[in-house]
Amino acid sequence: DNTMTTPKKPYIRKYAFNDSREKISLLVEIARAYYEQNHDQASIAQSLGISTSQVSRYLTQARELDLIQVRVVAPEDHMATLEERLVNAFPGLQETIVTPAFHMSDAALRRTIGRAAARYLEQKIRPGARVCVGSGRSLCEVFNWLKPQNIPNISIVQAMGNVGHEAMEIDFNEMARSAAEAFQAQVSYMNAPAILGSGKATDLVATNPSIKQALEMARTADVYLFGVGSLESDLIFTRWNLIKPEELEQLRNIGAVGDICSRFYDIDGNIIPSALDPRIVGIELGDLAGKALTIAVAGGKDKVLPLAGALRGGFIKTLITDEQTSMSILDLVHR
């Protein structure tokens, strides 16, 4: 049988909209699939049973109706007005870098803030500086974006002991190593647990010369670079049984809103002593007072209270964050 069979054309669904709301709903669905979920036009077309060209036309219509608002965010862009308002709101704050952000996921936000912080450090770190590196997921991003710097006599030291790479993929030793690599610097590791399961940190430090030396270097650094922790979302220490859930709840009950290197404070910036303090191997909040450069790198809605408290406490002299977080902090302090 030599009869030729004509291939069937792909089925193209013909949408007949009863009202504009149905069309808007479809345009939004397609726009979200394309821009937020990263599906390509062909897969969207296949899913909806329409042609790829129709998907393209719908995306064009969505832009024309302002359902899609594209914004290009460059790490070098600053929000000058917000930066000025933040500096005016907090007497201890000397400089702020506010990056544009627009409907960004937590991971994307950390990347944007991390890039901005990397560019800032490339300009600010001077020869001979000793940089004390703290902890935080946003801080981890900084070292992914730092370009190799040829700055003489830089040294890097950890702010506290380690929790290990398994804890939310953050390894404090590795962060210090990455910083040292970027600055072609010497590095001093604090080879101890961040929080001891039992016993006193002072006893451990006293009997381990290398840990003692690293801690002394950390407490006398020229530059401190750190993130801030939230009691609502940063459960790294409870997840790995370094802090018991009841200890965390007790901190909440006495007003703690955030921490810097596991040292807690309230919304007014008052240091909150905790049962954890004797077990912490690392710097204290008092070590940040009077330092030439203390840099906080953090953003997101869960960081608003921790940042506001840290700013009120005078722990931060340079803040690197995003515009939404900045506006929320200003709204909070001006209530």
C-alpha positions as CSV (number, residue, x, y, z in Angstrom):
1,D,0.0,0.0,0.0
2,N,1.7,3.2,-1.2
3,T,-0.9,5.5,0.2
4,M,0.7,8.5,1.9
5,T,-0.7,9.5,5.3
6,T,-0.7,13.1,6.0
7,P,0.8,13.8,9.5
8,K,-1.7,15.2,12.0
9,K,-1.2,18.7,12.9
10,P,-0.7,19.4,16.6
11,Y,-3.9,20.3,18.4
12,I,-4.1,24.0,19.1
13,R,-6.6,25.0,21.7
14,K,-8.7,27.9,20.8
15,Y,-9.4,30.0,23.8
16,A,-12.8,31.7,23.8
17,F,-12.8,34.1,26.8
18,N,-16.2,34.9,28.3
19,D,-14.8,38.0,30.0
20,S,-11.5,39.9,30.5
21,R,-10.9,38.2,33.8
22,E,-10.5,34.8,32.2
23,K,-7.9,36.2,29.8
24,I,-6.1,38.1,32.5
25,S,-5.9,34.9,34.6
26,L,-4.4,33.0,31.6
27,L,-1.9,35.8,30.9
28,V,-0.8,35.8,34.5
29,E,-0.5,32.0,34.6
30,I,1.7,32.1,31.5
31,A,3.8,35.0,32.8
32,R,4.5,33.3,36.1
33,A,5.4,30.1,34.4
34,Y,7.9,31.9,32.1
35,Y,9.4,34.5,34.4
36,E,9.1,33.0,37.9
37,Q,9.2,29.3,37.3
38,N,11.7,29.4,34.4
39,H,9.7,27.3,32.0
40,D,10.5,27.9,28.3
41,Q,7.8,28.9,25.9
42,A,7.7,25.5,24.2
43,S,7.0,23.7,27.5
44,I,4.3,26.2,28.4
45,A,2.7,25.8,25.0
46,Q,2.7,22.0,25.3
47,S,1.3,22.2,28.8
48,L,-1.6,24.5,27.7
49,G,-2.2,22.9,24.3
50,I,-1.4,26.0,22.4
51,S,1.3,27.0,19.9
52,T,4.6,28.5,20.9
53,S,3.9,31.6,18.9
54,Q,0.6,32.0,20.9
55,V,2.6,31.9,24.1
56,S,4.8,34.6,22.8
57,R,1.8,36.7,21.8
58,Y,0.3,36.2,25.3
59,L,3.5,37.3,26.9
60,T,3.5,40.5,24.7
61,Q,0.0,41.2,25.7
62,A,0.8,40.7,29.4
63,R,3.6,43.3,29.1
64,E,1.3,45.7,27.3
65,L,-1.2,45.4,30.2
66,D,1.6,45.9,32.8
67,L,1.1,42.5,34.2
68,I,4.8,42.0,33.7
69,Q,7.2,44.6,35.0
70,V,10.8,43.9,34.1
71,R,13.5,45.4,36.3
72,V,17.2,45.0,35.8
73,V,19.1,44.9,39.1
74,A,22.8,45.7,39.0
75,P,24.8,45.2,42.2
76,E,26.4,48.6,41.6
77,D,23.1,50.4,41.7
78,H,22.4,52.2,45.0
79,M,19.2,53.6,46.5
80,A,20.6,56.9,47.6
81,T,17.5,58.2,49.4
82,L,17.1,55.1,51.5
83,E,20.7,55.0,52.3
84,E,20.6,58.6,53.6
85,R,17.4,57.9,55.6
86,L,19.0,54.9,57.3
87,V,22.1,56.8,58.3
88,N,20.0,59.6,59.7
89,A,17.9,57.1,61.7
90,F,20.7,55.4,63.5
91,P,23.5,57.5,65.0
92,G,26.0,54.7,65.0
93,L,25.5,53.9,61.4
94,Q,28.2,55.5,59.2
95,E,27.5,54.0,55.7
96,T,24.8,52.0,54.0
97,I,24.7,50.2,50.7
98,V,21.1,49.5,49.7
99,T,20.7,47.3,46.6
100,P,17.6,47.4,44.4
101,A,15.4,44.3,44.7
102,F,12.1,43.4,43.1
103,H,10.0,40.3,44.1
104,M,13.1,38.2,44.6
105,S,13.4,34.8,46.2
106,D,15.5,34.5,49.4
107,A,18.3,32.8,47.4
108,A,18.2,35.6,44.7
109,L,18.2,38.3,47.4
110,R,21.2,36.8,49.1
111,R,23.0,36.7,45.7
112,T,22.2,40.4,45.1
113,I,23.3,41.5,48.5
114,G,26.4,39.3,48.3
115,R,27.5,40.8,45.0
116,A,27.0,44.3,46.4
117,A,29.0,43.4,49.5
118,A,31.8,41.9,47.4
119,R,32.1,45.2,45.4
120,Y,32.2,47.2,48.6
121,L,34.9,45.1,50.2
122,E,37.1,45.3,47.1
123,Q,37.1,49.1,47.6
124,K,37.3,49.3,51.4
125,I,39.8,46.7,52.5
126,R,43.2,48.3,53.0
127,P,46.8,46.9,53.2
128,G,47.6,45.4,56.6
129,A,44.0,44.9,57.7
130,R,42.9,42.0,59.9
131,V,39.4,40.9,58.8
132,C,37.3,38.9,61.2
133,V,34.8,36.8,59.4
134,G,31.5,35.8,61.0
135,S,28.6,33.7,59.8
136,G,25.5,33.8,57.7
137,R,24.1,32.6,54.4
138,S,24.2,36.1,52.8
139,L,27.8,36.3,54.0
140,C,28.6,33.0,52.3
141,E,27.5,34.6,49.0
142,V,30.0,37.4,49.4
143,F,32.9,35.1,49.0
144,N,31.3,33.6,45.8
145,W,31.5,37.0,44.2
146,L,34.8,38.4,45.5
147,K,37.4,38.8,42.8
148,P,41.0,38.0,43.7
149,Q,42.6,41.0,45.3
150,N,46.2,41.8,45.5
151,I,46.2,43.7,48.8
152,P,49.4,43.4,50.8
153,N,49.5,41.9,54.3
154,I,45.8,41.0,54.7
155,S,45.0,38.5,57.4
156,I,41.7,36.6,57.9
157,V,40.4,35.1,61.2
158,Q,37.2,33.3,62.1
159,A,34.8,35.1,64.5
160,M,33.7,31.9,66.2
161,G,34.2,28.1,66.1
162,N,32.6,25.9,63.5
163,V,29.3,24.2,63.0
164,G,30.2,22.1,60.0
165,H,29.2,22.1,56.3
166,E,26.1,20.0,57.0
167,A,24.4,22.8,58.9
168,M,22.5,24.5,56.0
169,E,25.6,24.0,53.8
170,I,27.6,26.6,55.8
171,D,31.1,25.8,56.9
172,F,32.7,28.6,58.9
173,N,36.2,27.3,58.3
174,E,35.5,27.2,54.6
175,M,34.1,30.8,54.6
176,A,37.3,32.0,56.2
177,R,39.4,30.0,53.7
178,S,37.4,31.5,50.8
179,A,37.9,35.0,52.1
180,A,41.6,34.4,52.5
181,E,41.8,33.0,49.0
182,A,40.1,36.1,47.5
183,F,42.4,38.5,49.4
184,Q,45.5,36.3,49.0
185,A,45.7,36.5,52.7
186,Q,46.9,34.4,55.7
187,V,44.1,32.7,57.6
188,S,43.7,31.8,61.2
189,Y,41.1,29.1,61.9
190,M,39.3,28.7,65.2
191,N,39.4,24.9,65.3
192,A,36.7,24.4,67.9
193,P,32.9,23.9,68.1
194,A,31.0,27.2,67.8
195,I,28.9,26.2,70.9
196,L,30.2,23.5,73.3
197,G,27.8,20.7,74.3
198,S,29.0,21.1,77.8
199,G,31.7,22.7,79.8
200,K,33.1,26.3,79.6
201,A,34.6,27.9,76.5
202,T,37.1,29.7,78.7
203,D,38.5,26.3,79.9
204,L,38.8,25.1,76.3
205,V,40.5,28.3,75.2
206,A,42.9,28.3,78.1
207,T,44.2,24.8,77.4
208,N,44.5,25.1,73.6
209,P,47.1,27.7,72.5
210,S,46.0,27.8,68.9
211,I,42.4,28.5,69.8
212,K,43.4,31.1,72.3
213,Q,45.6,32.9,69.7
214,A,42.9,32.8,67.1
215,L,40.3,34.2,69.5
216,E,42.7,37.0,70.6
217,M,43.2,37.9,66.9
218,A,39.5,37.9,66.3
219,R,38.8,40.2,69.3
220,T,41.4,42.7,68.1
221,A,40.6,42.8,64.4
222,D,40.4,46.0,62.2
223,V,37.3,44.9,60.2
224,Y,34.4,42.7,61.2
225,L,32.2,41.1,58.5
226,F,29.1,39.3,59.7
227,G,25.5,38.4,59.1
228,V,22.7,38.6,61.6
229,G,20.6,35.7,62.8
230,S,16.8,35.6,63.2
231,L,15.1,33.7,66.0
232,E,12.3,33.1,63.5
233,S,14.1,31.5,60.6
234,D,17.8,30.8,61.4
235,L,17.5,27.6,63.3
236,I,20.9,26.3,62.4
237,F,22.0,25.8,66.0
238,T,18.8,24.1,67.1
239,R,18.7,21.9,64.0
240,W,22.1,20.5,64.9
241,N,21.4,20.3,68.7
242,L,23.8,23.0,69.6
243,I,21.0,25.0,71.2
244,K,18.0,23.2,72.8
245,P,14.5,24.2,71.6
246,E,13.6,25.2,75.2
247,E,16.7,27.4,75.4
248,L,15.7,29.2,72.2
249,E,12.1,29.7,73.5
250,Q,13.5,31.1,76.7
251,L,15.5,33.7,74.7
252,R,12.3,34.7,72.8
253,N,10.5,35.1,76.1
254,I,13.0,37.5,77.4
255,G,12.9,39.6,74.3
256,A,15.7,38.4,72.0
257,V,15.1,39.3,68.4
258,G,18.4,38.4,66.8
259,D,22.1,37.4,67.2
260,I,25.5,38.2,65.9
261,C,27.7,35.1,66.1
262,S,25.3,33.6,68.6
263,R,25.4,36.6,70.9
264,F,21.8,37.8,71.5
265,Y,20.2,41.2,71.8
266,D,16.7,42.7,72.0
267,I,14.9,45.2,69.7
268,D,16.5,48.1,71.4
269,G,20.0,46.7,71.0
270,N,20.5,45.7,74.6
271,I,22.7,42.6,75.0
272,I,20.8,39.7,76.4
273,P,22.9,37.3,78.5
274,S,22.0,33.7,77.9
275,A,22.8,30.3,79.3
276,L,24.7,29.7,76.1
277,D,27.3,32.4,76.6
278,P,29.7,30.4,78.7
279,R,29.6,27.7,76.0
280,I,30.3,29.9,73.0
281,V,33.7,29.9,71.4
282,G,34.0,33.3,69.7
283,I,33.8,37.0,69.8
284,E,31.4,39.0,72.0
285,L,29.2,41.9,71.0
286,G,31.3,44.2,73.2
287,D,34.2,43.4,70.8
288,L,32.4,45.3,68.1
289,A,32.3,48.6,70.0
290,G,34.6,51.3,68.8
291,K,35.9,49.3,65.9
292,A,36.7,51.3,62.7
293,L,34.6,49.0,60.4
294,T,31.9,46.6,61.4
295,I,30.0,45.4,58.3
296,A,26.6,43.6,58.4
297,V,25.4,41.7,55.3
298,A,21.8,40.7,55.5
299,G,18.3,41.1,54.0
300,G,14.8,39.7,53.8
301,K,11.7,40.2,55.9
302,D,13.0,37.9,58.6
303,K,16.0,40.1,59.1
304,V,14.0,43.4,59.8
305,L,13.8,43.0,63.6
306,P,17.4,41.6,64.0
307,L,18.8,44.4,61.9
308,A,16.8,47.1,63.7
309,G,18.0,45.8,67.1
310,A,21.6,45.6,65.9
311,L,21.5,49.1,64.5
312,R,20.0,50.5,67.7
313,G,22.7,48.7,69.7
314,G,25.4,50.3,67.6
315,F,26.9,47.0,66.5
316,I,26.8,47.9,62.8
317,K,28.7,50.8,61.2
318,T,28.2,49.7,57.6
319,L,25.0,48.0,56.5
320,I,24.6,46.2,53.2
321,T,21.0,45.2,52.5
322,D,18.2,45.5,50.0
323,E,15.5,48.2,49.5
324,Q,12.5,46.2,50.8
325,T,14.4,45.4,54.1
326,S,15.5,49.0,54.4
327,M,12.0,50.4,54.0
328,S,10.7,47.9,56.6
329,I,13.3,48.9,59.1
330,L,12.5,52.6,58.6
331,D,8.8,51.8,59.0
332,L,9.5,50.0,62.2
333,V,11.6,52.7,63.8
334,H,9.2,55.5,62.8
335,R,6.1,53.9,64.3
